[in-house]
Amino acid sequence: MLTHYLEKFFNPTAVAVIGASEREDSVGWKVFKNLLRSHFRGEIFAVNPKHKSVQGKVCFPSVKAINKSIDLCVITTPAATIPQILSDCGEKGIKAAIVISAGFGETGPKGKEIEKRVLALCHQYQIKIMGPNCLGFMRPAIHLNATFDNNFAYAGSLALVSQSGAICAAILDWAVDQQIGFSTVASIGNCLDLDFSDILDYLTLDPETQSILLYVEGIQHSRRFISSLRAAARLKPVIVIKGARNQQGARAALSHTGALIGNDEVFEAALRRAGVLRVASIEEFFSAAEVLSSNYRVPGNRLSIITNGGGAGVMAADRASELNISLPVLSDKIIAKYNKKLPPNWSHQNPIDILGDATPERYHSAIDICRQDEDSDGILTILVPVAMSQPLKVAEQIIQEAKKNNKPILTCWMGERQAKTSRKLFSKHQVPNFDTPEKAVEAFSYLANYQHNQNLLVQIPSPYPIKEKTDIKTARTIIEGALKENRKLLTMMESKNLLKAFGIPVNKVIAAANAEEAVQAAEYLGFPVVMKINSPDITHKQDVGGVQLNILTADAVRLSFQTMINSVKKAQPQAQILGVTIERLFKTKNDRELMVGVLTDKVFGPVISFGMGGNLVEVIKDNSIELPPLNPYLATQLIERTRIAKTLSPFRGMLAASFDALIEVLLQVSTMICELPYIKEMDINPLIINDKETMAIDARIVIDSVTELSVPYSHLAIHPYPAHLAQTYTLSDGTPITIRPIKPEDAEMQQNFFKDLSSHSKYLRFFSTLGTLTPNTLIRITQIDYDREMALIAVHTKNNKDENIGLANYFLNPDSTSCEFGIIVADAWQSKGLGYQLLSSLMHLAKNKGLKQMMGYVLTKNKLMLEMAQQHGFKIASTEDPNIKMIVKRLNLL
């Protein structure tokens, strides 16, 4: 694989500081001083035309005057000087720069003009820039401190990436005192060039980094951010803290949904789907990092608490309740086991109070029983330093338990003087330890929430889960008709017809142009009915034009019709009245009123909202949100995050609501949003649900024109599963097969495929005879981001059972314009044309993605692969290794 374009940033061999100074009050002095004091393993050069030497080192007038190659330059001079400096760097061949200076776009038009010149030079010379307006960069393992901070981080396995230099400095100061180490510290500032996506891509595969911490203030490129975040979170814990959590976006919402949702809630939903953990404070930042770095994982949120002090157990239980952490009720079987091991007056419930005189042996017995409890996912052990307690001996016992336990053990040794030695011992053996019960429970909640979000990460829904119920052509016709009339708000009739096109049940509606038609409509629908003015100028947000009729005479219908027309003309003389829509009221004793909505976030695009419906929706504000696309699992999670979800069960004599019907509505709304980027906002309120069905009573949809999308689903923050790419083929022996993109649920099938491969086939593909796929490798193969890579599998179905018989995949190279690929076919299916078809499909997908070149590495002895590559127009080139050939194809020649 090609060297990553950030390699010069993370592992430079020579660094130049432009603006290095003798003035101790300058940033240039501090940066150069830090590089010298950190004992950087490479060479350091000072650049400043005003000095002959700086801090005992020879100083050069420009980078071009240095007669050695430079990997990284750190620029501390004023913004106005930077275009010329970058031009010098480009001519010198320097590809990486950190711009610490401020004075760019944040200062106004003059700064923005400098930004444009800087970006133009970056593109011209292919220079990657971190910053501007940043603290700098640290790589402790190689003793690189290219910052002007007063602290230098210890070496460790945490990577910290921050948009704020001040927050970065505060975290560093806190971490030094706590002796927390880092693999990387990057202050990325204004993100003029490099942003979170670039840094995450490097850190994901960085062997020095085991966990990633992000401080985020804002995101510009949501698809790239989410894509990189998901790729990282599949392999390493990612923890995020966000500033400006409570700021509302400056967006004028036209709908209930927009009034309910704030930008921060959308950001939260995006992080959940990315499989990362969000925390609220710097202290939580490191607590979460500590517990996740321990490699502890939990299947659920059920916690057993063992304590030698009842009060401490109560404090832990209270915090667990606040965090929705479940304290499982002890079964009779488990209680019987405790009765045999504990004193008679133990608590007989969870928290498990094993009393103040608890010995190490008693802790061992309690933990051993907890280990056997199938209703428990993790264990919290608390020790209160009372007279009879033995803090250090109990700690030594807990450490032994943690080594052999199949469940995570967290510890809380309360107090300070008697607990200090135990905490040091816990830290030495990597047993997560905390000084209060509340902090310990919070740490367990991080494990539970992280696992929940990891479950969401592997959900990659299709954009149309119920395709047979969709009529996309009709839906587009409705929208295009409104746009031709320069309308962005659909009428009630148009909105309901749009819902019907996606199989969403709507209330029966009939349009009436005059009183006689109104009488006929009312008689057809039956009573009671609702009559509303049908006008593009009047929406359901306005009270005029709506009359509920519970009457049985034709004269009353005629009278009501005329009264409505007259009242509207009086209130809004300019209104264009097309007639009246008459709707049948949908009402049973089992009805609940819900709301399903859509809004478009300015960063993450379309968002689906679900919650309580009716007139009080904006007062009660019971709703949850999710990014499309949805599948049944995600739709269920969306529902269960609301309070009204509890009323869908049998409730005060009401039958249980039809959960399946509700799920289907949510899936169809998801399909609508995926297929129709025109939709900007939508309310279905109320959506009535009872024990048999759902019915959209009222709907309001806001649309806007869109430019032609060159890439399908590019308006979504999360790329859906590309089900439309599945194709059927017939092999040379007549066997029908399907070639389709891989899914996370293909993991078992992929493991079996790999296990059945011969050693020879494995060697030809992977250049080694690997035994089995590691969990991380299996994740990387099956849980992919279709926006940045592709994996196609060939599937043969026999006796209703699918078998994976071939795999072809590509992944982007660091230049983002080319890709490296590989192909392997099951031994029994070789020489039947399968490899040829897999490569053909992969090439066309890469070209459609906009990639310019495909490349791969093939063993010289793999004659069949080299021959097939030539048939597809690949050029074969030698490499430094005579046993390996490189094959390259320009995709624009297809």
N, C-alpha and C positions, 0 to 999 in steps of 0.2 A: 504494500500500500504506500502511496505517496506520503512524504513527510508533511505533517500538519503545518498549516501556514502560521500557527502561533508558536511553533517550536522555538523560534528566535526570542520570543517574549519570555517563555517559561524556562528555557535553558540556554541563555546567551553565554558566549565565551569571551566577549569583549563589549564593554559598555562605555559610551561617551555621554558626559553631562554637559549640555550646551547651556551656558549661563553659570557655570561653576564660578564661585566667587570667594574672595577673601573677606568680604563683609559678613560679619556674624549675624546680622539682622536680615539677611537675604535668604530666599528659598534655595537659590543655587548653592550657597554655602552649606546649608543643612543637608541637602540631597547628597552632595559630594562627600561631606563628612560622614554621613550614614553608610555610604558605600565603602569608604575606607575602614570605618570602625567595625563593619560587619564581616571583614576579611573575605570579601568576595573572591571566589576561586579563579575567576577570569581576570582579564586586563581591564583597567579603568583609565579613561582619558578625560582630561579637562579641556573644555573648549570655551574660550572667551577672548575676543580680540583686544581687550583692555589689559590683559595680564600675560606675563611671560611664565609665571608659575602660580599654582594655586595649592595651598595647603601642602607644600613640599613636593608637588608633582608638576612636571612640565605642562604648560598650558598652550594649546594650539589656537590659532586665529579662526579656524573653521574646520569642519570635519574633513574637508577635502585635503587639508594639510597633513592629516594623519596618514602615515605610510603603511598602515595595517588595516585589515578588514574589520568592520564594526557590525555587530549583530543588532544592537539595541542602542538608541539614543534617548536620553531623558532631557526634555526641553523645558527650561524654567524662565525663558526670556519673555518680554511683553508680547501680546497677541499680534501686534503690527509687524513684528520681526519674523514671525513664524513661516509665512509663505516662502521667503527667501531661504530660510534655514532648511525647509523641506525640499526645496529645489536642490540645495547643496547635498542633502542626504540622498536624494534620488540619483544624482550624478555619481555619488560615491558608492551606490549599490546597497544602501541600508534599507531594509524592508520592514523594520519595526521601530515605532517611536511612542514614547509616553509624553503627552503634552500636559504638563501640570498647570500651566498658566491659565488664568481666567481672562475675560474680556472678549468673549465671542457672542453667540446669538443671544445670550441672556442680557446683554447690555443695550441692545437696540439695533437699528439699521446698519450702523457702521460695523458692529461686531458680526452681523449676519453676512455682510459682504466679505469679511475676512474668512468666515466659515466656507463660503462658496469657493474662494480661491484655494483654501486648504484642501477641500474635498477634490477639486479638480486635479491638484498636484498628487494627491493620494492615488487617484485613478491612473494618472499619467505614469507614475513611477511604481505603481503597485506596492505602496507603503501602507501598512496597517497601523492605525493610530488608536491608542487608549487615551481617553479624555475627550476634550480638554477639561480644565477646571476640576482636577482630581488630586488626591493625596499622593498617588503613586502606586508602586507595586512591590511586593515582597515574595521571595521564594527561599524560605529559611534553609531547606536542605542543601542549597548551594551557596548559602550565606549572602544572598542578594537582598539588599534593602535599598530600593530605589524610591524612597519616600522622604518627606520632610517631617515625619512623625518622630516623637521623642522615644517611642518604644520600638523594639525589634522583637518580632514574634519568636517563640520557641518553635523548633521543628516538630511536626506532628502530622496527623492524617486528615485534619479538617481543612477545607478550602472555604475562604470567606470572599464573597464578591458583593460589593456595595456601591450603590449609586451616590451615596453621601460620604464625602471625605470625613466630615465631622463625626458621623455615626461610626464609620470605620475606625477612627482614632479612639472613640470611646470604647468600642468593643475590644480593641487591642489592649487598651489600658486595663480593662476589667480582666481580660484573659491572661495577661502577664501576671497579675496578682494571684490568679487561680491556677497558674502554671499549666495553662491549656495551650497545646501546640498546633501549628498550622502547616499544611503543605504549600498553601498559596494564600496570599492576601492581595486582592485586586480592587482598587478604587477606580471605578470606570467613569465617574463624573457625568459629563453631558452626553456621552455616547454618540459623538459625532460620527464615528466610524464603527469601531467595535462595540458590541452591546452584550447583554446577557447571553444571547444565543451563541455567539462566537466563543465566549469563555466556557459556557457549559459544554459545548461540543468537545473542547479540549479536555476539560476536567473529567468527562464521562469515561474516557479511556486512559486517564493519567494514573499510573500505578501508585503514585505517591498519595493519591487522594482516595479516602474511603467514605467520607461524608461531605456534603456541600451545604454551606449556609449562604443565603441570599438576603440582602437588605434591598427592598424594592420600593421606589417611589412612583414610578410610572412606566408603562410599556408602550412602545411605538408600533412594533410589528408583532401583532398577537399570534399569528400563525407560526412564525419562526420561533417565538418565545415558547409557546406551548409545545411545539414539536421538539425543541431542544430539551425542554424540561421533562417531557415524557420519556425521551431517550435516556436521559440521565437517571430518572427515578426508577427505571426498570432494573438498573444495576447497582445504584447507591442511594442511601437515604438523602433526600433533599429537604431542607428546612427553610422556611421563608418567613421573614418578618416584613411587614409593609407599613410604610409611613403614610400619613394623611388618610387614615382609615375612615374618618367620619365626614369627609368632604363629599357633598353631593355634586354630581356633574351639572354643568351649566346647560342643561338640555330641557327644553320646554316639552314636557310629556303631554300627549293628547289623550292618553288612555288611563284607566285604572291601574294597569300594569306598570306604566311608567311612573306613576305617583308612588307606587309601593316599593320599587326597586332602586337601590342606590348603587353607585359604581362599585363600592367595596363588596357588596353582596355578589356581584357578577365576578369580581376577582376571586372571591372565596370559592365560587362554583368552578371556576377555571382551575384553581389549584387542586380541588378535590379530584377532578377528572385527570389531572396530570400525575396523580399518585404521590403528591408531596404533602408534607405536614406544615401547617401554618401555626405560628405562635405570636404572642402579643407583646413580649418584652425581651430585652437582652438576656435577662436571667433565665427565662424560659428557653431562649435560643440554645443556651449551652446545656441546660438540663435535658432538653430533647436530644441534643447531639450526643450527650453522654449515654443516655439509655438506648438510643438507636445504634450507636457505635459498638455497644456491647454484643451486637448480633442477636439480641433477644427479639423474638417475634411472637405474637399471640394470635390465636384464631378468632377471638371475640373480646368482649369487654367485661367479663365476669372475674371479679377479684376476691380472693380470700385474704382476710386480714388477721394476722397472728400478733397478739400484743400481751405484754405483761402489766399493762395499765389500762383500766376500763375507760378513763377519760380520753386517753390518746386514741383509743379505738373509736370513740364517739366522734372525735374531731375528724378522723379519717373517713368515717361513714358519712358525715355531713358533707364533706367535700366531694365524696363519690356521688352523692345524690345530686349535687349541683352540676356535676360534669356528666351526668347520665351514665355513670359507671355502675354496673349491677353488682350487688353483693348477694351471691346465690344463697338461697335457703338450704341449710344442711339437711340432707336426707336422714331418715331413721337409721339406715345402714351406716352412714358416716358418723352420726352421733354415737352409735354403739361402739364404734372403733375408738372415738375420743374418750368415751367413758372408761375404756379399759386402760388408757394411758395417762389420763389427766386426773387431778384431784376432783372430788365429787362436786365442789362448788365452782367449777369452770363455767363459763357463760352459757353454754349449750346453744349458742347461736353465733352467727357471723356478724361482727368481728368476734374472733375466737380469743377470749381473754383467758390466758393460761396462768394468770395470777402473778403477784409481785415477787414471789420467791422462785420464779421459773429458772430452772437450771439449763445448761446447754443440752442435756439429754431430753428435757421436756420440749425445748424448741425443736430438737431433732424429731421427736415423736409426732409433734403437731405438723411439721413440714412433710413428713413421710405420709401422713394421712391425707394432707392436702394434695399431694402428688397423685394419690389414688382417686381423688374426687373428680369425676367426669364433668361435673357442673362448674368447675373452676378453670380459668384460663391463666391465672397468674397469682403470685403470692407476695404479699407485703408483710415483712416482719418488723415489728416496732419494739424497741427496748427503751423503757423509762429508767433512768439511773436511781433506783431506790436502794435502800440499804442492803437488801439481799441479792441484788442483781450482780452479775459478773460480766460487764460489758465486753471485755477483751476476749474472754473464753467463749462467750456466746458468738462473738464475731468470727472467731476461728472455726466454730462449728458451722456457722452459716456459709462460710467460704467453702467448706467441704461439701455441704449440701448443694451449693450452686453448681459445683463441678459435675455432679452426677444427676442433677434434677432435669426432668423433661419440661419443666415449666419455669418461666422467668421468676427470679427472686429479687425483689427490691428491698432495700433496708432503710430504716429510719432510726438512728440512734439519737435520741433527744438529749438536750443539754449541750455543754461545751467541754468543760475540763475532763470529765470522765469519758466523754465520747470521742475526743480528738484522736487518740491512738487507734481506736477501732476504725474510724473513718479513713485514716491513712492506710490501714491494712486493707480495707475494702477497695480503695482506689488502686492499690498495688496489684490486686488480683482482679481488677476490672469488674467488681460487683457494684452496681449503681447504688449510691448511698445519699441520703438527704437528712437534713437536720430538723424537719418538721413533718408531721403526718400529711399536711395539706400538699406540700411539695412532692412527697412520695406518690400520693394518689394522682397528682397532676402528671407525674412522669409516666405512670401506668396508662393514663388517658392518652398520652402521646403515642404509646405503643398501639393502643386500640384504634385510635383515629388513623394512624399511619396505615395499619393493616386494612381498615375500611377503605381508605383512599387507594391503596394498592389494588383492592378488588375492583374499584371503579376504573383504574387504569387499564385493566385487561379487557374492559368492555369496548368493543369496536363495532358499533352497530352499522347495519346497512342503512342507506338513506331511505329505502322504501321497504320496511319489514312486512307490509301487507299490500304488495304491489297490485294485486288483482282488484283492489277496491279504489284505485286511483284513476282519475280521468284528467291527466295533466293538460291535455290539449284544450279541453273545455275551460279549465281554470285559467290558462293563459289568455284565452279569447276574452274572458270576462275582464281581466286586468288590462289587456291591450285596448279594449273598448273604452274603459274609463280614462286611460292615459291619453288616448286620442282626443278626448273631450277636455284635456288639461285638468282632470280631477285626480286628487290624491286620496280622497275619502270615498270608499265604495258605499253605495246605497245599501239599505237593509236587505233588499232583495238580492243584490249582487253578492253581498257578504254571505248570505245563506246559501246561495247557489254555489259559491266557491267552496263552502264547507261540504255541501252535498257531493261535489266533484271528488272529494277525498273520502267519501264514505262516512262522514260524520252526520248522524241523525239530526235533523232540524225540525222545529215546530212547523206544522202545516201552515202555508201562507198562500193567500189568493189576492191578486190585485183587482181592485174595483175602480172603474173610471167614473161611475156615477152611482146614484142612490139605488137604482134597480139592480145593478150588478152587486152592490153591497148586500142587498136583501138575499139575492141568490147565493152569494158566498157564505153568508151567515147560516142559511138553511142547509147548505152542503156540509159545512164544517160541524154544525151542531153547536149548541150553546154550552158553556159560556165562551165568548170570543173577546179578542182585543182588536180595536181598530186604531190604525196609525196612519198619519199622512205620509204618502209616498212622494218624497221630494229630495232631490240632491242637496237642497239647502238646509234640510232639517235632519238632525241625527238623534239617536236615542238619548243623548246627553241633555236634550232640551225637553221641557215638560209639555210644550204645546203639541197638540196632535195625537195624544194618546188617551183613549177612552176605553175603559173596560165595560163591556156589555154583558149583563146577565139577565137579558130580557127575552121575551118569547114572541113578540109581535113584529110584523114587517114594518108597520108604521113607526115603531120605535127605532128600528134600524135606519129608516130613511131620515128621520128627524136627527138622529145622532150624526149621520153622515153630513148633512147640511150644516149642522151646528159646528162641526169640526172644521169644515172648509171655511166658513165665515170667520171663525176665531183666528185661524191662521192668516187669512187675508188681512184681518184687522191688525194683527200683531206684526206681521212681516209682509207688507204689500209687495215687496220685490220677489218674494219666494215663488219659485216655479212649482206649481202643484200638479203632479202627474196623476193623482188619484189617491186612493186609500188602500193600504194593505190590511187584510183581515187575517188574524191568526187565531188558531184554536188554543185555548189555555190547556196546558199539560199539567195536571195536578192529581196526585194520589196521596194517600195517608203516609206512604213510605218515602216521599220525596225529600231529598236534601238539595240545597242550593250550593253549587260549586262555581268556581271561575277558572278558566284556562286562558292564559294570555301569552302574548309575544311582545318583546321589545327589541330594539336594536341598540346594543351598547356601542359607544363610539370606539372602543378598543377591541372588544371580543366579538362584536357582531351579534347575530340573533341569539336570544335567550328565551327559554320557555318557562312560564310561571304557572304554578298551580296553587289553589287555596280555597278559602271560603268565598262564596259568591253572595249576591244579593245587594241590598241597598247600603249595608254597613261595611262593605268590603274595605273602604279606605279608613274606616275608624278602627276596626278590629285588627286589620293588617296581619292576618294569618295566612302566610303564603311561603312557598319555597321555590327555588329556581334551579334550572339545569341547562347546560349547553346541549344543543342538538349535535348529532343525531341521538335518538333514544332507542333503547331496546326494552323488553319487558322488565329486566332487572333494574335498569336506570329509572324507568317510569315508576316502578314500585318504590324505589328509594325516594323519588321526588314526592310521592304521595305521603310516605311515612314520616317525612320531616315536618309535616304540618300537624297542628292540633286537631283540625277537623277530621283527620284520618281516623280518629277514634270513633267518630259518629257513623262511620261507614259500616261498622259492625252492628249487630242487633242492639237497639237503643230505645228504651222507653216504649216498648210495644211495637217498634218499627222493625221490619224485616231487614236483614243485612242487604246492603247495596250491592249491585252487580259489579264486583271489582274487575272482572274480565272486560266488561263493556267500557269501564273507565280507562283501563289500560289501553284498549283499542283506540279510544279517542285521542289519548296522549301520543300514541304512536303515529296516528294519522296526522296530527298537528305537526309532529316532527318531520314527517315526510313532506308536508306542505312547505315547511320552512326550508328544507333542504333543496327542494325542486323549484321553489319560487323566490328568488332573491329580491323580487320586487316588494315583498311584504316587509314593512318596517315596524308596524305595531298592530296588535290585534287583541280584542277582548271577546271572549265568549262568556257572557255574564247576564243571567245565570245559565249555567249548564246544569240542568236538572238530572238527578240520578235517583233511581229507586231499585227495587229488588229485581227488576226485569230488564231495564234499558236506561240509556241516557238520551237526553234531548237538548239541543242548543235552542234556547228560547230567544236569546238576543245576541247579536254579533255585530262587531264594528271593526273594520279593517282599514288601515292606512297603508297606502302603497307609494312607490316612487319608481321612476324609470331607472334602469341600470345599464351600464355599458356592457357590451357583449363579454361574457366571461370566457377567456381563452382556456382556463383550466377549470373543469367542473368542480363545484363546491368550494371555490376559493373564497366565497363570502363567509364560510364557516371557520371558527377558530380551530375545530378539531376535524381532521379529514375522516370522513366515514369509510367504512369498509367498501371497497370498490367492486361491488357485486356485478356491476355491468361488464366487468372485464372477463368474466368466466366464459369460456368457449369450449365447444365439443369438437373432437377430432377423431379420425379413424386411422389407426396405425397400419403399417404395411401388411400385417397379417389379418386385417379386418377387425381388430379389437377396438371398440369405441372407448374413448377416455375423455375426461374433462380436465382442462388446464385452467386453474383459477388462482387468485391471490391467497396466500396462507392466512390462517386465523389463529388466535391464541389457543382455541380449543383443539387445534391440530397437534398439540404438543405430544400426546401419547402416540399418535400415528407417526409423527416425525421421529420419535425415539425408536419405535419399532423399525422404521425404514432404515435408520442409521445402524441399528444393531444387526440387521440382516445383510448389510453390505459386506462383501468379501474384503479381506485385507488389501488385496490388489487394487480394488476400486477406491477404497479409502486413501490409499497411498497416492494414486494418480490425481485425486481431487484435492486432498489436504496436505500432500507431501509428507505424510506420516500415517501410521496405522493406529489411530486413536481407538481406545476401547469403547467408551460410551460418551454420549454428550453430557457435559457438566450442566448443572441447573442454569448457570449464567449463560452458557452457550445456547441452550434450548430456549431461554427467554429471548436472546438476541435474534434467533432465527424466526421464532413464531410470533413474538410481540413486536411488530414493526410499525413504524410511522410511514404510511403510504405516501406522504408528502415528500419524503427524503430518500426513500429506498423502496425496493420491491422484491418480493419473494413469490415465485409461482411454483405451485406443486401440481404434478400430474396425478390424477386420481382414477383408479379403476374400481368399479363397483361390481361385486359378485355376491349373490345371495344376500342382497340388501346390506352388505358390509363394504365400507370404503377402504381401499388400500392405497397408500402413497407409493408411487412407483418412480417418481422423478422430482428433482428440485432444481430450480434455476433462480438465482438472485443477483441483484446488483445493489451497491451502496455508493453514495456520493463520495467522490474524492474531496479533499480539502478545498480545491479550487471551485467547487460547486457547479462546474460546467462539464465535468466528465465523471465517469463512474467505473468502478472495478466490478467484474462479474465472475460468477462461477456456475458450473452445471455438473450435476451428477445424476446418473440413472441407475435404478436397481439392476443387479446383475442379470436377473431373468428377463428383463425387458430391453436389453441392449440390442442394437442392430435391427431395430424395427422402425426407425425414423423418429423416435421420441425425442432424442437429444436435439436433432435438427429443428423440430417444431418448437421445443422449449426456447432455444436460442432465437429463433425467428420472432416469437412472441415477446421475448424480453427486449430485443432490439427495437421493436416498434413502440413499446411502452416507454423506453428510455428516450427515443426521439420525440414522441408526443409530449414528454415531460419538458422538452426544451434542451436536453443535454446534447452536447456537441460531439462527444467522443466516448467510446466504450473501450476498455482495456482489460486484459487478464493475463495471468501467468500460468504457463502450461509446461509440464515436464517434457523434456526433449523426447523421451521414450513414449509419450502419449500420442502416438501417430494418428489414432482415430480423431482425437479432439483437434489436432492441428489441421487435419484434412477437412474436418467440418468447418473450422474457422475460415479456411481458404475459400470454401464453397460460399460462405457468407460475405466474402470480400474483405476479411481481416488481413492486415499485413503482419508478417512474422519477423520479429527482430531478436537479435541475441542480447543477452544480459551479461553481467559480470560473472554469473555462474553458468558454466557451459552446460549444466544439466537442466537449465530453465530457459524457456523462450517467453518473450512478451508478445502478445497479439493485440493489435490496435485497429479500430475501425472508426472512420469519420462518419457520424450518423447523418450529416447533411447530404451524404452521397446516396442515401437510401432512396 
